């Protein structure tokens, strides 16, 4: 498992302050994201790839898809889109594939940004109380409420998490069918 190695490499970012002016034309999220990737690249025995536009790490015959999300603790703003439920299903059905999220909490002041905390977790350890499926493509897994803290469940198995994903996806599609049926009925009864 690569997570302890990632923690070891990027935990020193906690309480680190960056001068926003030093970023130049790069956004602070891209700047800090690059620092994280540079630190993770120093893990022995890992190879970085970017075959599908995402950052992947090959580590002891496993593929780890890395996603970095930022949480502005001043405004409780977290980029909520995680990944399409179809893609999650396809990836996590293979035991050698892992989706890892690095949540970076930060505080923005006038001219600087301070990283206040870092959470690193497998996708399947993000608690379902924090997640929802929203209407984008075949369904997009998102963080439910940006103002609530991110919760993790390290006691759940991947199979149990995927079973819950299946249950949530079916409920989501049932709601979509009802909504689309209402739209269709509205058109059918409307005489143009």
N, C-alpha and C positions, 0 to 999 in steps of 0.2 A: 504494500500500500504506500502510495507516494505522499499522502497528506502530511504525515509527520516531517518529511523532508521539506515540503513547501513551507510548513509552519516555521521550521528552523531557519529557512532562508529569508522570509519576509516579516517575521514578527518584530524585527528591529525597526520597522517602519512606524510602529505604534509610538505616539507622542512626537513623531518627527514633524518639523515645521518646514514648509517650502515657501519661498518668496515667489509669488505669482508672476512678478515681472521677469523672472529668470526663465519662464516657459517659452517666451517669444510668441510665435503664432500658434503654438500647439495648445490645445485645451488642457486644463489641469488633469482631467481624467485620462487622456491619452498619455500625458507625461508620466503620471504615476503608474499607469498600466504598464508602460514600457520599462520602468524601474523594476516592477514586479517580475515581468518576463525575463529581464536581464539577470535578476537574482536567481530565478528558478532554473535558468539555463546552466547555472553552475553546479547543479545536482549531478553527481557522477552517475554514469550508466543510463542517462536519459538523452533522447534525441527529440528535437522539436521538428514538427512538420506543419504544413499549412495547406494540405491537399484540397480542402473544401472551403477555404476562406476563414476557417476557425483555427485557433491555436490548439494543436494536439501535442501531447507528449507520449512518446513510446518509451515504456519503462518495464523491463522484464516481461516481455510478451503481452503487455496490456497497453491499451490506448486510453489516455486520459484527455478528455476535451475540457479545456480550461475556459471559464467565463468569469470575468471580473465585473462586479456591479458596485456602484457607489451609493452611499447613503449620506445625504446632507443632514446632520443631526440638528442644525439650526432650524431647518424647515421641514424635517421629517419627509424628505423627498428621496425616494429610491426608484431607480429605473426598474419598472415593474415587469416588463416582458422577460421571460426566462427562455422558453424554447417551445416550438410547436409540439403538441402532444403526440403527433404521428412520428416525429423524429425521435422523441424520447423513447417511445415504445420500441422503435426499430433498434436504437442503440442499446438500450438496457436489457433487451432480450438476450444479448450476447454477453456472457459473464466476463469477457476480456475487455469490454468497453465500460468506461466510467465517465460520468459527467460531474465535474468539480466546479463549485462556485466559490469564488473569493469575494466576500462582501467587505468593502472598505468603508468604514464610517469616518467621516471627516467633519471638521468645523472650519467654515470659511469666515475669515476676518477681512478687514479692509485690503491689505496687501499680501496676506499670506493664507495658507491652508495648512491645517494641522490634522494629521491622521490620528484619530482617537481610539480606534479599535479595528481589528481584523478578525473575521470569522471565515473559516475554511471548512467546506463540507461537501460530501457527495450529494448529488441531487436527491437521492432517495432518503437522505436524513433531514431534509427540510420538512418540517411538520406540516401536515395537511391543513391544520388550522390557519396557516399563513398563505395557502395557495388557492387559486381559483382558475377556472378555464374560461377564457373570453373569446369573443367572436373575431377571429382573424384566421383566414385560411381554413384548415380543418380543425382549428381550435388552438389557442395559444395559452400555455401555462404562464400565469402571472402571479406576482405577489398580491395578496388580497387587500391588505390595508397598509399603506405606507406609513401610517402614524403609529402602528404597533411594532414592537420589537420582533425581530426574526427569531423564530423558535426552531429548535432542532430536536429530532427524536433519534437517538443513537441506538435504541433498542429494537427498531423495526428492521426486518429483513428486506432485501431488494424485492423478493417475490411478493411480500405483503404490501410493499409500497406500490408495486406495479398492479396488484389486484385492486388497490384503492384508486389508482389512475384509471383503470378500466371502468370501475363503478362510476367515477366522476365523469368520465368521457361519455358513457351511455346516458347519464342524467343530462349532461350538456346537450347531446344530440337530440334527446327527447324534447327538451325545451325548444331547440331550434326548429324541429319538425312542427311543433305547435305554432310557433311564431310564423313560420313560412306558410303554414296552412291558413292562418288568419290573413296574411297578406294576399294569398291567392284568392280566398273567398271574397275579400274586399274588392278585388279586381273583377271577379265573376259577377258580383251583384251590381256593379257600377255600370250604368249605361252611358257610353260616351257618344 
